[in-house]
Amino acid sequence: MGVNISLTVLELGLGNYADALRHALDVLRYDVPGGRVEAVEAGTRCGDREAASAVLEAFTPWALASGTHLALGLLARSRALLAGDDDTEAEYLLAVEHLRQCRLVPELARAHLVYGEWLRRQRRRRDAREQLRTAWQMFDAMGMAAFAERARAELRATGELARKRTVEARERLTPQEAQIARLAAEGATNAEIAARLFISASTVDYHLRKVFRKLGITRRVKLAQVLSEQPVAAASEG
C-alpha cells in the first residue's frame, strides 16, 4: 500500500496523471484518506472528473469530522480542483491558509503549485508567478525534484526562468540552518532551540530535516562530527 501511495505522488510530480490515478484508486481499496486527495488531483488532471468527484464526495465527511488544519486544507485544495471559476480562488486561498498551520510542508507547496497552475490558465501571469515561484523554491529546498521541475516548467510558461541550483549551492547550509545545526550538535533539544531563536519547534524540525539531507546524515548524533569535518559547508550567520 505504501508503495502505491509513493508511486501516486511520484507520477503526480512527473505529470503522468493517468498513471497517478490508477495507483491512487488502487490505494483506495484500503480506505486510506491520503489516497483520496491524490485521486482528486489525478482525476481532474487526466480528464476523469467523474472519478475525482466521487472520491471527493467520500473524502469530505472524513475531513470535516477530523477538523484539523491538514484535513481542511486538503479538502479545500481538492474542492478547488473541481470548482467552477467563480469559487476556485476562494478554495485555494483557504487551502493555503490551513496548510500553513500544519507541519506537512510538501502539502502547502503543492497547494501553491496547483493554485499557480490555475492562475496561469486564467491568464493572470503576475499572480501565477508568485504562487509558482513559491512552490518551486519550496520543492527545490526539500529535494522534491519531480514537483520542483513541474513548478519550474509552469513558471517558465509565465515568462519567468527559474534556474536550477548547482549541487554545490544545494548542499550549502543557509545561515539559519547552520545556526540550528550547531545548537543541535551541542545537544540542545528542538524545544530549546525554538525558544532560543524565537521560532516554533516544528520550524526547527523542518530545518533539521533539510540539514540532514544536505549533509547526508540520518542521525542527530552525527551532526557535530560532520560539521567539524566540513566547516565550509555552513554559511556564516552574517
Backbone torsions as a table, in degrees:
resi	resn	phi	psi	omega
1	MET	NA	-44.3	179.7
2	GLY	-60.8	-35.7	179.8
3	VAL	-64.0	-41.9	-178.8
4	ASN	-65.7	-38.3	177.1
5	ILE	-63.2	-45.0	179.3
6	SER	-61.6	-41.7	179.0
7	LEU	-65.3	-38.2	178.6
8	THR	-60.0	-49.3	-178.6
9	VAL	-64.2	-41.5	179.0
10	LEU	-61.1	-46.4	-178.6
11	GLU	-66.0	-33.6	175.9
12	LEU	-63.8	-43.3	179.2
13	GLY	-62.6	-37.1	-178.9
14	LEU	-79.7	-11.8	-178.5
15	GLY	83.6	16.2	177.3
16	ASN	-92.9	76.9	-167.0
17	TYR	-71.9	-34.4	178.7
18	ALA	-64.8	-42.6	177.3
19	ASP	-66.4	-38.7	178.5
20	ALA	-61.7	-41.9	179.4
21	LEU	-64.2	-41.1	179.8
22	ARG	-60.3	-45.8	179.2
23	HIS	-67.0	-39.7	-178.5
24	ALA	-64.3	-42.0	179.1
25	LEU	-66.7	-30.8	175.8
26	ASP	-66.1	-40.5	178.2
27	VAL	-62.4	-34.7	-176.9
28	LEU	-63.6	-18.4	176.2
29	ARG	-62.0	-24.1	-179.7
30	TYR	-96.9	5.4	178.7
31	ASP	55.8	49.8	178.5
32	VAL	-95.7	117.8	-177.6
33	PRO	-54.0	-39.3	-179.7
34	GLY	-59.2	-36.9	179.1
35	GLY	-64.5	-27.5	-179.1
36	ARG	-67.6	-46.6	-177.9
37	VAL	-68.3	-33.0	177.0
38	GLU	-65.2	-37.8	-179.6
39	ALA	-66.7	-33.0	178.7
40	VAL	-64.3	-48.7	-179.8
41	GLU	-64.8	-44.9	-178.5
42	ALA	-62.7	-42.3	-178.8
43	GLY	-64.2	-44.1	-179.8
44	THR	-67.3	-35.3	-177.0
45	ARG	-74.6	-28.9	-179.3
46	CYS	-99.9	5.7	174.1
47	GLY	92.5	5.4	178.9
48	ASP	-98.5	70.2	-177.9
49	ARG	-67.4	-26.6	178.4
50	GLU	-63.3	-46.6	177.8
51	ALA	-64.3	-43.2	-179.4
52	ALA	-61.9	-41.9	-179.5
53	SER	-65.3	-40.5	179.6
54	ALA	-64.4	-41.0	179.4
55	VAL	-66.6	-43.0	178.9
56	LEU	-62.2	-39.8	179.0
57	GLU	-60.8	-38.2	179.5
58	ALA	-74.9	-32.0	-176.9
59	PHE	-77.3	-31.4	-172.8
60	THR	-56.6	-49.7	-179.4
61	PRO	-60.9	-38.4	179.0
62	TRP	-63.3	-45.4	-178.0
63	ALA	-64.6	-43.7	-179.8
64	LEU	-66.1	-38.1	178.8
65	ALA	-68.5	-36.4	178.8
66	SER	-65.9	-49.8	175.4
67	GLY	70.9	8.8	178.8
68	THR	-80.2	161.7	177.4
69	HIS	-61.7	-37.0	179.7
70	LEU	-63.5	-51.8	-178.0
71	ALA	-61.5	-45.1	-178.8
72	LEU	-69.1	-32.8	176.9
73	GLY	-67.8	-43.7	178.0
74	LEU	-65.2	-36.4	178.7
75	LEU	-65.1	-46.4	-179.9
76	ALA	-63.6	-40.7	179.1
77	ARG	-63.3	-40.0	179.6
78	SER	-69.2	-40.4	177.4
79	ARG	-62.3	-39.7	-179.4
80	ALA	-60.2	-37.8	-178.5
81	LEU	-63.8	-26.5	-177.3
82	LEU	-107.9	-6.3	-174.3
83	ALA	-74.6	158.9	171.3
84	GLY	-73.6	163.9	-174.4
85	ASP	-57.3	-30.6	-178.1
86	ASP	-69.3	-25.9	-175.3
87	ASP	-108.2	-12.1	-171.7
88	THR	-61.5	-49.2	-173.5
89	GLU	-63.4	-40.2	179.2
90	ALA	-60.5	-39.1	179.2
91	GLU	-68.4	-40.6	178.4
92	TYR	-64.2	-42.5	179.2
93	LEU	-63.7	-38.3	177.3
94	LEU	-65.9	-40.2	178.6
95	ALA	-60.2	-47.9	180.0
96	VAL	-61.8	-42.0	-179.3
97	GLU	-60.0	-45.8	-179.9
98	HIS	-69.8	-46.3	-173.5
99	LEU	-70.4	-21.2	173.7
100	ARG	-65.4	-20.9	-174.0
101	GLN	-101.5	11.2	175.9
102	CYS	-122.5	172.7	-171.2
103	ARG	-89.9	-9.0	-177.5
104	LEU	-85.2	82.7	-176.5
105	VAL	-58.5	-37.7	179.0
106	PRO	-57.9	-33.6	179.4
107	GLU	-68.7	-35.9	175.6
108	LEU	-65.6	-43.9	179.2
109	ALA	-59.9	-39.4	179.5
110	ARG	-68.6	-31.5	175.5
111	ALA	-65.3	-43.0	176.5
112	HIS	-61.8	-38.6	-178.0
113	LEU	-64.3	-53.7	-176.3
114	VAL	-68.9	-31.1	175.2
115	TYR	-64.6	-45.9	179.1
116	GLY	-63.6	-38.5	177.9
117	GLU	-61.9	-42.1	179.4
118	TRP	-65.7	-43.2	179.6
119	LEU	-61.0	-40.2	179.4
120	ARG	-62.3	-40.6	-179.8
121	ARG	-71.3	-17.7	173.3
122	GLN	-88.0	5.2	-179.3
123	ARG	64.0	27.1	176.0
124	ARG	-100.0	72.4	-170.5
125	ARG	-59.9	-44.4	-177.2
126	ARG	-62.6	-46.6	178.6
127	ASP	-64.8	-38.8	-179.9
128	ALA	-62.8	-42.3	-179.7
129	ARG	-58.1	-42.0	-178.6
130	GLU	-60.0	-46.8	-179.3
131	GLN	-69.6	-44.0	-177.3
132	LEU	-69.2	-36.7	177.6
133	ARG	-64.1	-43.0	177.5
134	THR	-61.2	-45.9	179.9
135	ALA	-61.6	-46.7	-178.5
136	TRP	-60.8	-45.2	-179.6
137	GLN	-62.4	-40.0	-179.8
138	MET	-68.3	-47.4	179.5
139	PHE	-62.7	-41.9	-178.6
140	ASP	-63.2	-42.0	179.7
141	ALA	-66.0	-33.2	-179.2
142	MET	-85.3	-6.0	-178.7
143	GLY	76.8	20.4	178.6
144	MET	-88.4	80.3	-168.2
145	ALA	-60.4	-42.8	-176.8
146	ALA	-63.3	-48.2	179.2
147	PHE	-68.5	-35.6	178.0
148	ALA	-61.1	-41.7	180.0
149	GLU	-69.1	-38.0	176.9
150	ARG	-61.1	-44.6	179.1
151	ALA	-66.6	-38.2	-179.5
152	ARG	-65.4	-39.8	179.0
153	ALA	-65.2	-40.8	178.2
154	GLU	-66.4	-39.7	179.7
155	LEU	-64.5	-40.4	178.0
156	ARG	-61.9	-34.9	-179.9
157	ALA	-68.2	-18.7	175.7
158	THR	-85.8	-6.0	-179.7
159	GLY	102.5	3.9	179.6
160	GLU	-110.9	134.2	-179.2
161	LEU	-98.9	121.8	175.0
162	ALA	-101.5	111.6	-176.1
163	ARG	-78.7	136.2	175.2
164	LYS	-65.8	137.8	178.2
165	ARG	-79.2	148.3	176.5
166	THR	-72.7	162.7	177.9
167	VAL	-59.6	-40.6	-179.0
168	GLU	-60.7	-44.8	-179.7
169	ALA	-68.8	-36.4	-178.1
170	ARG	-64.7	-34.0	-174.4
171	GLU	-87.3	-9.5	-178.9
172	ARG	-78.3	131.5	178.8
173	LEU	-74.2	142.4	172.8
174	THR	-72.6	164.5	177.8
175	PRO	-55.8	-41.9	-179.9
176	GLN	-68.0	-41.0	177.3
177	GLU	-62.0	-42.4	179.7
178	ALA	-62.5	-42.2	-179.9
179	GLN	-64.7	-45.6	178.9
180	ILE	-63.8	-42.0	-179.6
181	ALA	-61.8	-43.0	-179.6
182	ARG	-63.7	-42.6	179.4
183	LEU	-65.0	-41.1	178.0
184	ALA	-65.0	-39.1	179.2
185	ALA	-64.3	-28.8	178.5
186	GLU	-80.7	-3.3	175.4
187	GLY	103.8	2.9	179.9
188	ALA	-70.7	141.8	176.7
189	THR	-79.3	168.0	178.0
190	ASN	-59.1	-40.6	-178.9
191	ALA	-65.9	-39.4	179.4
192	GLU	-67.5	-40.6	178.0
193	ILE	-64.2	-42.4	-179.9
194	ALA	-60.4	-43.9	-179.4
195	ALA	-65.6	-38.7	-178.0
196	ARG	-70.0	-36.2	-176.0
197	LEU	-99.5	0.8	179.2
198	PHE	59.6	44.8	174.4
199	ILE	-130.8	173.5	-179.4
200	SER	-82.4	157.1	177.5
201	ALA	-63.4	-32.8	179.1
202	SER	-67.7	-33.4	176.4
203	THR	-67.3	-39.4	176.1
204	VAL	-61.0	-46.2	179.8
205	ASP	-60.4	-42.2	179.5
206	TYR	-60.8	-47.0	-179.2
207	HIS	-67.9	-36.7	179.4
208	LEU	-65.9	-36.2	177.3
209	ARG	-64.2	-37.5	176.0
210	LYS	-66.7	-39.5	178.1
211	VAL	-61.4	-46.5	179.8
212	PHE	-58.7	-43.1	-179.0
213	ARG	-64.9	-44.9	-178.4
214	LYS	-64.7	-36.3	-177.2
215	LEU	-89.8	-6.7	177.6
216	GLY	72.4	34.5	178.9
217	ILE	-124.5	163.7	179.8
218	THR	-125.3	-6.5	-176.4
219	ARG	-124.7	140.8	-178.2
220	ARG	-61.8	-34.4	-175.7
221	VAL	-66.5	-16.0	-179.4
222	LYS	-83.4	-9.8	-173.6
223	LEU	-59.3	-49.8	-176.3
224	ALA	-59.2	-43.0	-179.2
225	GLN	-64.0	-48.1	-176.3
226	VAL	-67.5	-39.6	180.0
227	LEU	-65.9	-35.3	179.2
228	SER	-72.5	-30.7	-179.5
229	GLU	-79.9	-26.2	-176.1
230	GLN	-127.0	62.1	-177.2
231	PRO	-61.9	-26.6	-177.3
232	VAL	-79.4	-11.5	-177.1
233	ALA	-72.1	-25.2	-176.6
234	ALA	-98.4	127.7	178.5
235	ALA	-70.5	153.8	178.2
236	SER	-71.1	162.9	-177.3
237	GLU	-74.9	-17.5	-175.3
238	GLY	-20.6	NA	NA
